[in-house]
């Protein structure tokens, strides 16, 4: 597990041995979600509007870094 960011109580992580599509795991208070790196779509779970905005802004600025981390941790799953 790699923590990519911690912003205003929102934690964004990537796990090794994970499944496609490339995604991040988001944790904030009682919120949990899996978010597609390329599209920002919530694949599982739910996020408040505030958390969704934080994640969208972070992905817009760090999409390449997030994708590279996912590919590095999951080389046979991309």
For each residue, the residues with C-beta under 8 A, 3 or more apart:
1: 13 14 15 16
2: 13 14 15 16 69 73
3: 6 11 12 13
4: 12 13 14 24 62 65 66 69
5: 10 11 12 58 62
6: 3 9 10 11 12
7: 10 12 54 58
8: 54
9: 6 28 29
10: 5 6 7 26 27 28 51 54 55
11: 3 5 6 26 27 28
12: 3 4 5 6 7 24 25 26 55 58 66
13: 1 2 3 4 24 25 26 27
14: 1 2 4 18 23 24 25 66 69 70 73
15: 1 2 18 25 73
16: 1 2 73 74
17: 73 74 77
18: 14 15 23 70 73 74 77
19: 77
20: 74 77 78
21: 36 37 38 43
22: 36 37 38 66 67 70 71 74 78
23: 14 18 34 35 36 37 43 70
24: 4 12 13 14 34 35 37 55 59 66 70
25: 12 13 14 15 32 33 34 35
26: 10 11 12 13 31 32 33 34 35 45 47 51 55
27: 10 11 13 31 32
28: 9 10 11 31 47 48 51 54
29: 9
30:
31: 26 27 28 45 46 47 48 51
32: 25 26 27 45 46
33: 25 26 42 43 44 45 46 47 51
34: 23 24 25 26 42 43 44 45
35: 23 24 25 26 40 41 42 43 47 55 59
36: 21 22 23 39 40 41 42 43
37: 21 22 23 24 59 63 66 67 70
38: 21 22 63 67
39: 36
40: 35 36 55 56 59
41: 35 36
42: 33 34 35 36 45 46 47 52
43: 21 23 33 34 35 36
44: 33 34
45: 26 31 32 33 34 42
46: 31 32 33 42
47: 26 28 31 33 35 42 51 52 55
48: 28 31 51 52
49: 52 53
50: 53 54
51: 10 26 28 31 33 47 48 54 55
52: 42 47 48 49 55 56
53: 49 50 56 57
54: 7 8 10 28 50 51 57 58
55: 10 12 24 26 35 40 47 51 52 58 59
56: 40 52 53 59 60
57: 53 54 60 61
58: 5 7 12 54 55 61 62
59: 24 35 37 40 55 56 62 63 66
60: 56 57 63
61: 57 58
62: 4 5 58 59 65 66
63: 37 38 59 60 66 67
64: 67 68
65: 4 62 68 69
66: 4 12 14 22 24 37 59 62 63 69 70
67: 22 37 38 63 64 70 71
68: 64 65 71 72
69: 2 4 14 65 66 72 73
70: 14 18 22 23 24 37 66 67 73 74 78
71: 22 67 68 74 75 78
72: 68 69 75
73: 2 14 15 16 17 18 69 70
74: 16 17 18 20 22 70 71 77 78
75: 71 72 78
76:
77: 17 18 19 20 74
78: 20 22 70 71 74 75
